[in-house]
Structures are given as structure tokens and as C-alpha cells.
């Protein structure tokens, strides 16, 4: 669940960043994908850490 939320937040942050910098649709899609993947990695690490701490 954390990974999915992180992916969505990352895509939104990336899309808004590209739009604020004046990018076209392809730039927005690329930023959204890149930020989404980066946030997924962070979410995955957070999930593993939480699983280790709770268990």
C-alpha cells in the first residue's frame, strides 16, 4: 500500500514540476514516470523497514 501511494505522489510531484518549468506533454510524462519510480524505491524501502520493525 505504501508503494502505491508513493508512486502516485511521485507522479503528481513530477508532473507538477515539469508543468511549472514549462514542459510540454512529453516532458510532463517523463518527469511523472521518473519521479514515480524514485518514490516507489523510497516507498519500498519504507515498507521493508516498517515490516522489520513491527515483526
C-alpha positions as a Markdown table, in Angstrom:
| # | Residue | x | y | z |
|---|---|---|---|---|
| 1 | Unk | 0.0 | 0.0 | 0.0 |
| 2 | Unk | 2.8 | 2.4 | 0.8 |
| 3 | Unk | 4.4 | 1.7 | -2.5 |
| 4 | Unk | 1.3 | 2.5 | -4.5 |
| 5 | Unk | 0.7 | 5.7 | -2.6 |
| 6 | Unk | 4.4 | 6.7 | -3.0 |
| 7 | Unk | 4.1 | 6.1 | -6.8 |
| 8 | Unk | 1.0 | 8.3 | -7.1 |
| 9 | Unk | 2.6 | 11.1 | -5.0 |
| 10 | Unk | 5.8 | 10.9 | -7.1 |
| 11 | Unk | 3.9 | 11.0 | -10.4 |
| 12 | Unk | 2.0 | 14.1 | -9.2 |
| 13 | Unk | 5.1 | 15.8 | -7.9 |
| 14 | Unk | 6.9 | 15.1 | -11.2 |
| 15 | Unk | 4.1 | 16.2 | -13.4 |
| 16 | Unk | 3.6 | 19.5 | -11.5 |
| 17 | Unk | 7.4 | 20.1 | -11.5 |
| 18 | Unk | 7.6 | 19.7 | -15.3 |
| 19 | Unk | 4.5 | 21.8 | -15.8 |
| 20 | Unk | 5.9 | 24.6 | -13.6 |
| 21 | Unk | 9.1 | 24.5 | -15.6 |
| 22 | Unk | 7.2 | 25.0 | -18.9 |
| 23 | Unk | 7.4 | 21.5 | -20.3 |
| 24 | Unk | 5.2 | 20.0 | -22.9 |
| 25 | Unk | 3.1 | 16.8 | -22.5 |
| 26 | Unk | 6.0 | 14.5 | -23.2 |
| 27 | Unk | 8.2 | 16.3 | -20.6 |
| 28 | Unk | 5.4 | 16.1 | -18.1 |
| 29 | Unk | 5.0 | 12.3 | -18.7 |
| 30 | Unk | 8.8 | 11.7 | -18.5 |
| 31 | Unk | 9.1 | 13.7 | -15.2 |
| 32 | Unk | 6.0 | 11.9 | -13.8 |
| 33 | Unk | 7.5 | 8.5 | -14.7 |
| 34 | Unk | 10.9 | 9.3 | -13.3 |
| 35 | Unk | 9.6 | 10.8 | -10.0 |
| 36 | Unk | 7.1 | 7.9 | -9.7 |
| 37 | Unk | 9.9 | 5.3 | -10.0 |
| 38 | Unk | 12.1 | 7.2 | -7.5 |
| 39 | Unk | 9.3 | 7.5 | -5.0 |
| 40 | Unk | 8.5 | 3.7 | -5.5 |
| 41 | Unk | 12.0 | 2.9 | -4.4 |
| 42 | Unk | 11.7 | 5.1 | -1.3 |
| 43 | Unk | 8.2 | 3.5 | -0.5 |
| 44 | Unk | 9.6 | 0.0 | -0.9 |
| 45 | Unk | 12.5 | 0.8 | 1.5 |
| 46 | Unk | 10.0 | 2.3 | 4.0 |
| 47 | Unk | 7.8 | -0.9 | 3.7 |
| 48 | Unk | 10.7 | -3.2 | 4.4 |
| 49 | Unk | 11.9 | -1.1 | 7.3 |
| 50 | Unk | 8.4 | -1.0 | 8.8 |
| 51 | Unk | 7.9 | -4.7 | 8.3 |
| 52 | Unk | 11.2 | -5.4 | 10.1 |
| 53 | Unk | 10.4 | -3.0 | 13.0 |
| 54 | Unk | 6.9 | -4.3 | 13.5 |
| 55 | Unk | 7.7 | -8.0 | 13.3 |
